[in-house]
Amino acid sequence: MPKIIPIRDLKNTSEISQMCRASDEPIFVTKNGYGDMVIMSIKLYEEKMFMSDVYQKLRDAEQQLTEGKILEGDTSLKSIREKYNV
């Protein structure tokens, strides 16, 4: 379940930092009862960015398949070997 805190709680930075490190989800910060910000640990941020990159690459690959922009495995390996003189 997501953690939601009011913006006034951001005054206690060490507690917020500890909360971010302990949480496996982003922490939502509200201002006047409305969503204002999201905070998370660096570790969680890096994991989210990595997964976002993976999903983008999968979408790109699916698009290439749909458009027929694919090569046979043997043709692709031959091209790589020629390019890098392997």
N, C-alpha and C positions, 0 to 999 in steps of 0.2 A: 504494500500500500504506500502511495507516495507521501512524503513528509512535506507539510506545508507550515511555514513560519511567517510571522509578521515581520516587516522590515525593521521595526525597532529592536528585534532580537539580534540584528547584525552588529550591535555594539559590542557584544561579547565574542570577539574574533577567535579566541582560542577554542571556545566551545563549538562555534560554527565549524571551524577547521576540523575538529575531532569528529563532529557529526558527519561532515562530508566524507572523511576517510572511512568511517564505519558503515556508511550507506552504500548499497549496491545500486541505488537509483538517484537521479537528480533530486535536489531539494528545491521546492517552489517557494518563492518569497512573494508575499502579498503586501500591497500598499492600499490603505483605505478599503480593505476587503476584496480587492481585485488583484489578479495575477500581475506581477511586475517584472520579476527576474527568475532565473533558474541558476542554481550554483551546484557544482559537483567537484569531486576530487580530480586531480590531474590524471590519475590512473583510469578512472571511469571515463573521462573525456577522451583519452587516447584510445580506449577500447571502442567507444562509440564512433570515433572518427575512422578507426580501422574497419569496423563493420560497414560503415557508410561507404568507404572506398570499395570494399568487396562487393557490396550490392550494386554500386555504380558499374563496376567492371562486368558483373553478371548481366546487367541491363544492356550494356554495350555489346557484349557477346551475343545475347539473344537478338538484338537488332541486326547485327551482322549476319546471323543465321537467317533471319527473316528476309534480308536483302540479298541473300545468296553470296555474300562476300566471304567465302570459305575456301580453303585449299585442302587437298588430300594430304594426309600425313607424310607420305613419301616425298611429295613435291615440296612441302614446307621444310622438311629436314634437309633436302638437297639444296634448297635456297639458302638456308642458314649455313650449311657447310661451305658453300661457295663464297658466301659473304665474309666468313671468318677464316677461310683457308684451313678448315679442319678436315 
